[in-house]
Amino acid sequence: MSNAHTVFCALYRWRLHPGAEQAFVQAWSRVTPLLVSERGSLGSRLHRGPDDIWYSYTQWPSAEAKAEGLARPSVDPEAWAQLRGAIAESLPEIILEPVADFLVPLPHDVA
């Protein structure tokens, strides 16, 4: 990966309120493409773990780009409120240093 050291990557983790999973996925699916098209995000993947924790891996061109992109008014206030309402607990963000990248993009119909 030629730009591995310039990309900002983070892992986010949450416990969701029981029954809020579908609302969380729907809101996530609304917000993420807007962050890509309007704020310069390089996208993210959302995962559900066997430990009842939800995980998101996200990339931005830099830490500064992430900070600037998220400092502006929300791209979709209703979806952000839906996300926040689904979250029972947010665990600390983990900053990741890209070292090697062999991830193949998922087809858009996977979900």
DRENMI-520982 format. One record per residue: residue number from 0; z, x, y of N, C-alpha, C, O in turn. Coordinates in nm, 3 decimals. Layout:
BEGIN
PT  resi      nc3      nc1      nc2     cac3     cac1     cac2      cc3      cc1      cc2      oc3      oc1      oc2
PT   NUM        Z        X        Y        Z        X        Y        Z        X        Y        Z        X        Y
...
//
This chain:
BEGIN
PT  resi      nc3      nc1      nc2     cac3     cac1     cac2      cc3      cc1      cc2      oc3      oc1      oc2
PT     0    0.000    0.086   -0.118    0.000    0.000    0.000    0.000    0.090    0.123    0.097    0.163    0.146
PT     1   -0.105    0.086    0.200   -0.119    0.182    0.309   -0.025    0.156    0.426    0.014    0.250    0.494
PT     2    0.012    0.032    0.450    0.099    0.001    0.564    0.240   -0.035    0.521    0.310   -0.107    0.593
PT     3    0.284    0.011    0.406    0.413   -0.029    0.351    0.528   -0.002    0.446    0.625   -0.078    0.447
PT     4    0.522    0.103    0.523    0.637    0.139    0.606    0.636    0.071    0.742    0.733    0.084    0.817
PT     5    0.530    0.000    0.775    0.529   -0.071    0.903    0.563   -0.219    0.886    0.592   -0.287    0.985
PT     6    0.559   -0.270    0.764    0.584   -0.411    0.738    0.734   -0.437    0.726    0.807   -0.357    0.668
PT     7    0.778   -0.550    0.783    0.918   -0.592    0.773    0.926   -0.695    0.661    0.854   -0.794    0.663
PT     8    1.014   -0.672    0.566    1.033   -0.764    0.454    1.180   -0.801    0.444    1.269   -0.719    0.469
PT     9    1.205   -0.924    0.408    1.343   -0.969    0.392    1.351   -1.070    0.279    1.254   -1.138    0.246
PT    10    1.469   -1.076    0.222    1.500   -1.173    0.118    1.608   -1.265    0.174    1.712   -1.219    0.221
PT    11    1.581   -1.394    0.168    1.676   -1.496    0.214    1.724   -1.574    0.093    1.649   -1.593   -0.003
PT    12    1.849   -1.619    0.098    1.908   -1.691   -0.015    1.992   -1.808    0.036    2.064   -1.798    0.135
PT    13    1.981   -1.920   -0.037    2.057   -2.039    0.001    2.104   -2.114   -0.123    2.042   -2.108   -0.229
PT    14    2.214   -2.184   -0.106    2.254   -2.290   -0.198    2.223   -2.421   -0.125    2.257   -2.437   -0.008
PT    15    2.159   -2.512   -0.194    2.119   -2.638   -0.132    2.214   -2.749   -0.174    2.279   -2.743   -0.278
PT    16    2.218   -2.851   -0.090    2.294   -2.971   -0.126    2.224   -3.038   -0.244    2.101   -3.044   -0.247
PT    17    2.300   -3.088   -0.342    2.238   -3.157   -0.455    2.149   -3.272   -0.406    2.190   -3.350   -0.320
PT    18    2.031   -3.280   -0.460    1.937   -3.385   -0.422    1.850   -3.351   -0.302    1.759   -3.427   -0.269
PT    19    1.875   -3.238   -0.236    1.798   -3.201   -0.116    1.683   -3.105   -0.145    1.614   -3.061   -0.054
PT    20    1.663   -3.074   -0.272    1.564   -2.972   -0.308    1.422   -3.008   -0.263    1.352   -2.925   -0.205
PT    21    1.380   -3.130   -0.290    1.243   -3.170   -0.254    1.224   -3.171   -0.102    1.118   -3.128   -0.054
PT    22    1.321   -3.217   -0.027    1.312   -3.215    0.119    1.302   -3.072    0.170    1.229   -3.044    0.265
PT    23    1.377   -2.981    0.108    1.373   -2.840    0.147    1.234   -2.783    0.122    1.177   -2.717    0.209
PT    24    1.179   -2.807    0.005    1.045   -2.756   -0.029    0.940   -2.814    0.066    0.852   -2.741    0.113
PT    25    0.949   -2.942    0.096    0.853   -3.004    0.187    0.861   -2.942    0.327    0.759   -2.911    0.387
PT    26    0.982   -2.926    0.377    0.999   -2.867    0.510    0.952   -2.722    0.510    0.886   -2.679    0.604
PT    27    0.987   -2.647    0.406    0.944   -2.507    0.396    0.792   -2.499    0.397    0.734   -2.411    0.460
PT    28    0.729   -2.591    0.327    0.583   -2.594    0.318    0.517   -2.632    0.450    0.400   -2.601    0.471
PT    29    0.588   -2.698    0.537    0.536   -2.729    0.671    0.555   -2.611    0.766    0.464   -2.577    0.842
PT    30    0.673   -2.549    0.762    0.707   -2.444    0.857    0.631   -2.314    0.831    0.581   -2.251    0.925
PT    31    0.622   -2.273    0.706    0.566   -2.142    0.673    0.422   -2.124    0.722    0.394   -2.022    0.786
PT    32    0.329   -2.216    0.696    0.193   -2.196    0.747    0.186   -2.191    0.900    0.101   -2.122    0.957
PT    33    0.277   -2.264    0.966    0.280   -2.259    1.113    0.329   -2.123    1.163    0.279   -2.072    1.263
PT    34    0.426   -2.065    1.093    0.472   -1.931    1.131    0.360   -1.829    1.112    0.350   -1.733    1.189
PT    35    0.278   -1.848    1.011    0.164   -1.759    0.988    0.061   -1.777    1.099    0.018   -1.678    1.160
PT    36    0.020   -1.900    1.125   -0.089   -1.924    1.221   -0.048   -1.911    1.367   -0.130   -1.873    1.450
PT    37    0.079   -1.943    1.399    0.119   -1.945    1.539    0.211   -1.830    1.581    0.225   -1.803    1.700
PT    38    0.274   -1.762    1.485    0.373   -1.660    1.520    0.344   -1.523    1.459    0.417   -1.427    1.488
PT    39    0.241   -1.511    1.376    0.205   -1.382    1.322    0.278   -1.341    1.195    0.267   -1.226    1.153
PT    40    0.351   -1.432    1.133    0.415   -1.402    1.005    0.308   -1.367    0.903    0.195   -1.415    0.911
PT    41    0.344   -1.285    0.807    0.253   -1.251    0.697    0.279   -1.338    0.575    0.229   -1.310    0.466
PT    42    0.358   -1.442    0.593    0.381   -1.538    0.487    0.511   -1.515    0.412    0.587   -1.422    0.440
PT    43    0.533   -1.601    0.315    0.655   -1.594    0.235    0.632   -1.663    0.102    0.533   -1.734    0.083
PT    44    0.723   -1.641    0.012    0.726   -1.712   -0.115    0.866   -1.769   -0.131    0.966   -1.705   -0.098
PT    45    0.872   -1.891   -0.183    0.998   -1.959   -0.207    1.018   -1.968   -0.357    0.927   -2.005   -0.431
PT    46    1.139   -1.934   -0.402    1.171   -1.933   -0.544    1.302   -2.007   -0.568    1.391   -2.008   -0.483
PT    47    1.311   -2.067   -0.685    1.437   -2.126   -0.729    1.487   -2.039   -0.845    1.414   -2.016   -0.941
PT    48    1.610   -1.992   -0.836    1.666   -1.908   -0.941    1.745   -1.988   -1.042    1.784   -2.102   -1.015
PT    49    1.769   -1.930   -1.159    1.846   -1.998   -1.262    1.995   -2.011   -1.226    2.071   -2.077   -1.297
PT    50    2.034   -1.948   -1.116    2.172   -1.949   -1.068    2.198   -2.055   -0.962    2.301   -2.054   -0.895
PT    51    2.102   -2.149   -0.947    2.111   -2.255   -0.846    2.104   -2.201   -0.704    2.144   -2.268   -0.609
PT    52    2.054   -2.081   -0.690    2.029   -2.024   -0.558    1.878   -2.025   -0.534    1.799   -1.995   -0.624
PT    53    1.840   -2.060   -0.412    1.699   -2.057   -0.371    1.676   -1.928   -0.296    1.761   -1.884   -0.219
PT    54    1.561   -1.867   -0.320    1.527   -1.736   -0.263    1.394   -1.746   -0.190    1.303   -1.817   -0.233
PT    55    1.383   -1.674   -0.079    1.256   -1.660   -0.010    1.234   -1.513    0.021    1.322   -1.445    0.074
PT    56    1.116   -1.468   -0.011    1.072   -1.334    0.026    0.973   -1.353    0.140    0.878   -1.430    0.126
PT    57    0.993   -1.285    0.250    0.907   -1.301    0.366    0.862   -1.167    0.420    0.932   -1.066    0.405
PT    58    0.746   -1.166    0.481    0.693   -1.045    0.543    0.647   -1.075    0.686    0.596   -1.183    0.716
PT    59    0.668   -0.977    0.771    0.621   -0.980    0.909    0.560   -0.843    0.938    0.592   -0.747    0.868
PT    60    0.474   -0.832    1.038    0.417   -0.701    1.070    0.523   -0.597    1.106    0.503   -0.477    1.084
PT    61    0.636   -0.643    1.162    0.745   -0.552    1.200    0.870   -0.635    1.225    0.862   -0.758    1.236
PT    62    0.984   -0.568    1.235    1.108   -0.638    1.269    1.096   -0.701    1.408    1.148   -0.810    1.433
PT    63    1.029   -0.630    1.498    1.011   -0.682    1.634    0.926   -0.809    1.634    0.957   -0.904    1.705
PT    64    0.820   -0.810    1.554    0.734   -0.928    1.546    0.813   -1.048    1.492    0.795   -1.160    1.540
PT    65    0.899   -1.025    1.393    0.983   -1.133    1.340    1.077   -1.185    1.449    1.087   -1.306    1.470
PT    66    1.144   -1.094    1.517    1.239   -1.133    1.621    1.168   -1.212    1.731    1.218   -1.315    1.776
PT    67    1.053   -1.164    1.775    0.977   -1.234    1.880    0.927   -1.369    1.830    0.934   -1.468    1.903
PT    68    0.876   -1.373    1.708    0.822   -1.498    1.654    0.927   -1.606    1.638    0.899   -1.723    1.661
PT    69    1.047   -1.566    1.599    1.153   -1.664    1.578    1.235   -1.693    1.703    1.311   -1.790    1.705
PT    70    1.221   -1.612    1.807    1.294   -1.634    1.932    1.233   -1.748    2.014    1.301   -1.810    2.096
PT    71    1.107   -1.773    1.993    1.038   -1.879    2.067    1.080   -2.016    2.014    1.139   -2.025    1.906
PT    72    1.051   -2.123    2.088    1.086   -2.257    2.041    1.027   -2.284    1.902    0.923   -2.229    1.866
PT    73    1.093   -2.368    1.827    1.054   -2.397    1.690    0.909   -2.443    1.679    0.859   -2.517    1.764
PT    74    0.842   -2.399    1.572    0.705   -2.444    1.547    0.701   -2.588    1.499    0.599   -2.655    1.512
PT    75    0.811   -2.637    1.444    0.821   -2.775    1.394    0.968   -2.813    1.391    1.033   -2.799    1.287
PT    76    1.022   -2.861    1.504    1.165   -2.892    1.510    1.213   -2.988    1.402    1.324   -2.972    1.350
PT    77    1.133   -3.087    1.368    1.173   -3.184    1.266    1.187   -3.115    1.129    1.284   -3.140    1.057
PT    78    1.093   -3.029    1.094    1.100   -2.959    0.965    1.217   -2.860    0.964    1.285   -2.847    0.862
PT    79    1.242   -2.790    1.077    1.357   -2.699    1.083    1.487   -2.776    1.062    1.578   -2.729    0.993
PT    80    1.498   -2.895    1.121    1.618   -2.977    1.103    1.631   -3.020    0.958    1.742   -3.025    0.904
PT    81    1.520   -3.052    0.894    1.520   -3.090    0.753    1.566   -2.972    0.667    1.644   -2.990    0.573
PT    82    1.519   -2.851    0.698    1.564   -2.731    0.626    1.714   -2.711    0.641    1.786   -2.694    0.543
PT    83    1.761   -2.714    0.765    1.904   -2.693    0.791    1.989   -2.798    0.722    2.097   -2.768    0.670
PT    84    1.942   -2.922    0.721    2.017   -3.029    0.657    2.026   -3.016    0.506    2.120   -3.067    0.445
PT    85    1.930   -2.949    0.446    1.929   -2.931    0.301    2.017   -2.815    0.256    2.055   -2.808    0.139
PT    86    2.050   -2.725    0.347    2.123   -2.603    0.311    2.273   -2.628    0.311    2.331   -2.668    0.412
PT    87    2.335   -2.604    0.197    2.480   -2.612    0.186    2.544   -2.479    0.223    2.653   -2.476    0.281
PT    88    2.477   -2.368    0.190    2.530   -2.235    0.219    2.415   -2.137    0.235    2.324   -2.132    0.151
PT    89    2.419   -2.058    0.342    2.323   -1.949    0.363    2.391   -1.818    0.330    2.498   -1.787    0.383
PT    90    2.331   -1.741    0.243    2.383   -1.610    0.207    2.320   -1.506    0.299    2.215   -1.533    0.358
PT    91    2.380   -1.388    0.314    2.328   -1.288    0.408    2.184   -1.246    0.376    2.146   -1.231    0.260
PT    92    2.108   -1.226    0.482    1.972   -1.174    0.471    1.977   -1.032    0.414    2.066   -0.955    0.447
PT    93    1.881   -1.000    0.329    1.868   -0.865    0.274    1.736   -0.806    0.324    1.630   -0.860    0.295
PT    94    1.744   -0.697    0.398    1.624   -0.629    0.448    1.574   -0.537    0.337    1.651   -0.461    0.279
PT    95    1.446   -0.546    0.309    1.385   -0.469    0.201    1.287   -0.366    0.257    1.214   -0.395    0.352
PT    96    1.287   -0.249    0.199    1.193   -0.145    0.238    1.078   -0.142    0.137    1.100   -0.107    0.021
PT    97    0.957   -0.179    0.180    0.844   -0.173    0.088    0.816   -0.029    0.045    0.812    0.061    0.129
PT    98    0.798   -0.009   -0.084    0.772    0.123   -0.138    0.636    0.125   -0.209    0.558    0.218   -0.192
PT    99    0.609    0.022   -0.288    0.479    0.007   -0.356    0.452   -0.142   -0.368    0.545   -0.220   -0.389
PT   100    0.327   -0.182   -0.355    0.293   -0.324   -0.354    0.175   -0.348   -0.448    0.064   -0.299   -0.423
PT   101    0.199   -0.422   -0.554    0.094   -0.458   -0.648    0.092   -0.609   -0.670    0.038   -0.657   -0.770
PT   102    0.151   -0.683   -0.577    0.160   -0.828   -0.589    0.021   -0.890   -0.564   -0.044   -0.859   -0.464
PT   103   -0.021   -0.976   -0.652   -0.148   -1.047   -0.639   -0.118   -1.181   -0.573   -0.026   -1.250   -0.616
PT   104   -0.193   -1.219   -0.470   -0.168   -1.349   -0.407   -0.178   -1.463   -0.508   -0.266   -1.463   -0.595
PT   105   -0.088   -1.559   -0.495   -0.092   -1.677   -0.581   -0.206   -1.768   -0.540   -0.239   -1.776   -0.422
PT   106   -0.266   -1.838   -0.635   -0.364   -1.941   -0.597   -0.293   -2.049   -0.515   -0.174   -2.073   -0.536
PT   107   -0.361   -2.112   -0.424   -0.296   -2.210   -0.335   -0.251   -2.335   -0.408   -0.169   -2.409   -0.355
PT   108   -0.301   -2.360   -0.529   -0.260   -2.481   -0.600   -0.138   -2.459   -0.688   -0.100   -2.550   -0.762
PT   109   -0.075   -2.340   -0.681    0.047   -2.312   -0.756    0.166   -2.363   -0.677    0.183   -2.327   -0.560
PT   110    0.247   -2.444   -0.737    0.372   -2.491   -0.673    0.439   -2.592   -0.759    0.545   -2.643   -0.723
//
